[in-house]
Amino acid sequence: MKTILSNLFSVTMGLLVLASTVSWTVEKHLCMGHVVSVAFFSEADGCGMVMGAENHCCEDERFTLTGQDDLKSSVFEYAFDQAPVVFIHSVGYDFKPFSPQPLEVIALPTYHPPPIFEDIQLLQQVFLI
């Protein structure tokens, strides 16, 4: 339950940061004072009437909500003058952690486990539920 809530909180916070940093643009097309179309991130569709200097019945309104630009971005800085030295020293090693190792087989055909005289779980009152 804790991991589900943690994942849900992480996704919610990520979406909140994304929504606050994106600039949102809403455009409306008004014809004779009535909203004909609304569009997000693009131009609104017209009503079909030609807009000109003599035609004042149509109007386009645009509302832009700018996102945050003052977020602190972390920059990873590394001194590249030391990189060749580290690379040269690491080339000489032949380390293979995932190479197959021969398995050592231990055969104990005469091994018998010790006898159990008392029920240890009942004696110490340790129960698996």
C-alpha positions in Angstrom: 0.0 0.0 0.0 2.9 2.3 0.8 4.5 1.8 -2.5 1.3 2.5 -4.4 0.8 5.7 -2.5 4.4 6.7 -3.1 4.1 6.0 -6.8 0.8 7.9 -7.1 2.3 10.9 -5.2 5.4 10.8 -7.5 3.3 10.8 -10.7 1.0 13.6 -9.4 4.0 15.8 -8.5 5.6 15.1 -11.9 2.3 16.1 -13.7 2.1 19.2 -11.5 5.6 20.3 -12.5 4.9 19.5 -16.2 1.6 21.5 -16.1 3.2 24.5 -14.4 6.2 24.7 -16.7 4.3 24.4 -20.1 3.0 27.6 -21.6 -0.8 27.3 -22.3 -2.4 29.1 -25.2 -6.2 29.3 -25.6 -7.7 30.9 -28.7 -11.4 31.7 -29.2 -13.3 32.8 -32.3 -16.2 35.0 -31.6 -18.9 35.7 -34.1 -21.5 38.4 -33.3 -20.5 38.1 -29.6 -21.0 34.3 -29.4 -18.2 31.8 -29.1 -18.0 29.7 -32.2 -14.8 27.6 -31.5 -12.2 27.2 -28.9 -8.7 25.7 -29.5 -5.8 24.9 -27.2 -2.2 25.2 -28.5 -3.4 26.1 -32.1 -5.6 28.5 -34.0 -9.4 28.4 -33.5 -11.5 27.5 -36.5 -13.4 30.3 -38.1 -17.2 30.6 -38.7 -16.8 30.7 -42.5 -17.3 34.5 -42.9 -14.6 36.5 -44.5 -12.9 38.8 -42.0 -12.1 42.2 -43.5 -12.0 45.9 -42.7 -15.7 46.3 -43.3 -16.7 43.1 -41.5 -16.6 43.8 -37.7 -18.8 40.9 -36.6 -16.0 38.4 -36.1 -13.3 38.6 -33.6 -10.4 36.4 -32.5 -9.2 36.4 -28.8 -6.0 34.7 -27.7 -5.1 34.1 -24.0 -1.5 32.8 -23.2 -0.5 31.6 -19.8 3.3 31.4 -19.7 4.9 28.7 -17.6 7.7 29.0 -15.1 11.1 29.7 -16.5 12.9 30.1 -13.2 13.2 26.5 -12.2 16.5 25.5 -10.8 18.1 22.9 -13.0 20.9 20.9 -11.7 24.0 20.8 -13.8 26.4 17.9 -13.7 29.9 19.2 -13.8 32.9 17.0 -14.4 36.5 17.8 -14.9 37.3 16.3 -18.3 41.1 16.7 -17.8 41.1 13.7 -15.5 39.0 11.4 -17.7 41.9 10.1 -19.8 43.9 9.2 -16.7 41.0 7.2 -15.3 40.4 5.5 -18.6 44.0 4.5 -19.0 44.2 3.0 -15.6 40.9 1.0 -16.0 41.9 -0.5 -19.4 44.6 -2.8 -17.9 42.2 -4.7 -15.7 40.5 -7.9 -16.9 37.6 -8.1 -14.5 34.8 -10.5 -15.5 32.2 -10.7 -12.7 29.7 -12.5 -14.9 31.9 -15.2 -16.4 30.7 -18.7 -15.6 32.5 -20.4 -12.7 32.9 -24.1 -12.4 30.5 -25.5 -9.8 31.9 -27.5 -7.0 29.8 -30.6 -6.3 29.6 -31.8 -2.8 28.1 -35.2 -2.4 27.0 -36.3 1.0 25.1 -39.5 0.5 25.4 -40.6 4.2 24.2 -37.3 5.7 21.1 -37.6 7.9 19.5 -34.6 9.6 19.4 -34.6 13.4 16.2 -35.9 15.0 13.7 -33.4 16.3 12.7 -34.1 19.9 10.4 -31.2 20.5 8.3 -28.9 18.3 10.5 -25.7 18.4 7.8 -23.5 16.9 5.4 -24.5 19.5 8.0 -24.3 22.3 9.0 -20.7 21.3 5.5 -19.8 20.2 6.6 -18.6 16.7 3.8 -19.1 14.2 3.7 -18.3 10.5 0.4 -16.8 9.7 
